[in-house]
């Protein structure tokens, strides 16, 4: 599950107060049909590389190849929460990248839901995991990437 950490409004203001995040709703969206709501969210979700890596020197480039989901969405006391979002990346790394450091990707990647001039950014993850596998072909493709600005071999 992912919960929001901030909202950027149409006017460029930022909302990061938990009580305001929990009350925020997109206007004109029907939330009563869970399947349609999840479909609407999946069309609006995007990925951004605006977080911070704990071990940035271990990575050269990270390409977002595909992503899928969310499978479901709901409003909780935390605000809009997304469930079961998958990302598939291609990573160019330096030596010493172990699986624990590989999971550091979750600190870099931020999911965003953008609609009607509002950008809802998700950065609180619960029950996440990383694995090494081939992308599922039914996922949406992406051309987003992160290139380490400190890597002189770029």
C-alpha positions as CSV (number, residue, x, y, z in Angstrom):
1,X,0.0,0.0,0.0
2,X,1.1,3.5,-0.8
3,X,-0.2,6.6,1.0
4,X,0.3,10.3,0.0
5,X,3.1,12.5,1.3
6,X,2.1,15.7,-0.3
7,X,-0.2,17.4,-2.9
8,X,0.9,20.2,-5.2
9,X,-2.2,22.3,-6.0
10,X,-3.2,24.1,-9.2
11,X,-1.7,27.3,-7.8
12,X,1.6,25.7,-6.9
13,X,0.9,25.5,-3.1
14,X,1.9,22.4,-1.2
15,X,-0.3,20.4,1.2
16,X,1.7,18.0,3.4
17,X,-0.4,18.2,6.6
18,X,-1.6,14.7,7.4
19,X,-5.1,15.8,8.3
20,X,-5.5,17.8,5.1
21,X,-4.1,14.9,3.0
22,X,-6.7,12.6,4.5
23,X,-9.5,14.9,3.6
24,X,-8.4,15.7,0.0
25,X,-10.7,14.3,-2.8
26,X,-10.5,14.9,-6.5
27,X,-13.7,16.6,-7.6
28,X,-16.1,14.9,-10.1
29,X,-14.6,11.4,-9.6
30,X,-16.9,8.5,-8.7
31,X,-15.4,6.5,-5.8
32,X,-18.3,4.1,-5.2
33,X,-17.3,1.6,-7.9
34,X,-14.0,0.1,-6.8
35,X,-13.2,-1.3,-10.3
36,X,-13.8,1.9,-12.1
37,X,-12.0,3.9,-9.4
38,X,-8.9,1.6,-9.7
39,X,-9.0,1.9,-13.5
40,X,-9.2,5.7,-13.3
41,X,-6.3,5.8,-10.8
42,X,-4.2,3.5,-13.1
43,X,-4.7,5.9,-16.0
44,X,-3.6,8.8,-13.9
45,X,-0.6,7.3,-12.1
46,X,2.9,8.1,-13.2
47,X,6.4,7.6,-11.8
48,X,9.0,10.2,-10.9
49,X,12.6,9.8,-9.8
50,X,12.5,12.6,-7.3
51,X,13.4,10.7,-4.1
52,X,16.8,10.2,-2.6
53,X,18.9,7.0,-2.8
54,X,20.7,5.9,0.4
55,X,23.6,4.5,-1.8
56,X,23.6,6.6,-5.0
57,X,27.2,5.8,-5.8
58,X,26.2,2.1,-6.4
59,X,23.9,3.0,-9.3
60,X,24.8,4.4,-12.7
61,X,21.4,4.4,-14.5
62,X,18.0,3.2,-13.7
63,X,15.4,2.8,-16.5
64,X,11.8,2.4,-15.8
65,X,10.7,-0.2,-18.4
66,X,7.1,-1.0,-17.5
67,X,4.7,-0.5,-14.7
68,X,1.3,-1.8,-13.8
69,X,-1.5,-0.9,-11.4
70,X,-2.7,0.0,-9.0
71,X,-5.0,-3.0,-8.7
72,X,-7.1,-1.2,-6.1
73,X,-7.5,2.3,-4.6
74,X,-9.3,3.5,-1.5
75,X,-9.6,6.4,0.8
76,X,-8.4,5.8,4.3
77,X,-7.6,8.0,7.3
78,X,-4.2,8.6,5.5
79,X,-5.9,9.8,2.3
80,X,-6.0,8.1,-1.1
81,X,-4.1,4.9,-0.9
82,X,-2.9,2.7,-3.9
83,X,-2.5,-1.0,-3.7
84,X,-0.5,-3.5,-5.7
85,X,1.5,-1.3,-8.0
86,X,4.4,-3.0,-9.9
87,X,7.4,-1.5,-11.6
88,X,9.9,-3.1,-13.8
89,X,13.3,-1.5,-14.1
90,X,16.6,-2.0,-15.9
91,X,19.5,-1.1,-13.6
92,X,23.1,-0.3,-14.5
93,X,25.1,-0.6,-11.4
94,X,28.7,-0.5,-10.1
95,X,30.2,-3.4,-8.3
96,X,28.9,-4.1,-4.9
97,X,25.2,-3.8,-5.6
98,X,23.7,-6.5,-3.4
99,X,20.0,-7.1,-3.1
100,X,19.6,-5.0,0.0
101,X,21.1,-2.0,-1.8
102,X,18.9,-2.8,-4.8
103,X,15.8,-2.3,-2.7
104,X,17.1,1.2,-2.2
105,X,15.2,2.0,-5.5
106,X,12.1,2.5,-3.3
107,X,13.6,5.6,-1.9
108,X,14.2,7.1,-5.3
109,X,10.9,6.3,-7.0
110,X,7.8,8.3,-6.3
111,X,4.4,7.5,-7.7
112,X,2.2,10.4,-8.6
113,X,-1.4,10.7,-9.5
114,X,-2.0,13.8,-11.6
115,X,-5.5,15.2,-12.4
116,X,-7.1,18.5,-13.0
117,X,-3.9,20.5,-12.1
118,X,-3.2,18.6,-8.9
119,X,-0.3,16.3,-8.3
120,X,-0.7,13.8,-5.5
121,X,2.7,12.3,-4.6
122,X,3.0,8.9,-2.8
123,X,6.1,8.1,-0.8
124,X,5.0,6.1,2.2
125,X,5.2,2.4,1.2
126,X,3.9,-0.5,3.3
127,X,4.5,-4.1,2.5
128,X,6.8,-3.5,-0.5
129,X,9.2,-6.0,-2.0
130,X,11.8,-6.2,-4.8
131,X,12.5,-9.2,-7.0
132,X,14.4,-9.9,-10.1
133,X,12.2,-11.0,-13.0
134,X,11.2,-10.2,-16.6
135,X,8.5,-7.5,-17.1
136,X,5.0,-8.6,-17.7
137,X,4.0,-7.7,-21.3
138,X,0.6,-6.4,-20.4
139,X,2.1,-3.6,-18.3
140,X,2.3,-0.1,-19.6
141,X,5.6,0.9,-21.1
142,X,7.7,3.8,-19.9
143,X,10.7,5.8,-21.1
144,X,11.5,7.4,-17.7
145,X,15.1,7.1,-16.4
146,X,17.4,8.3,-13.8
147,X,21.1,8.9,-14.5
148,X,23.5,9.3,-11.6
149,X,24.7,12.9,-11.8
150,X,27.9,12.0,-9.9
151,X,29.0,9.2,-12.2
152,X,31.7,10.6,-14.5
153,X,31.3,7.7,-16.9
154,X,27.9,9.0,-18.1
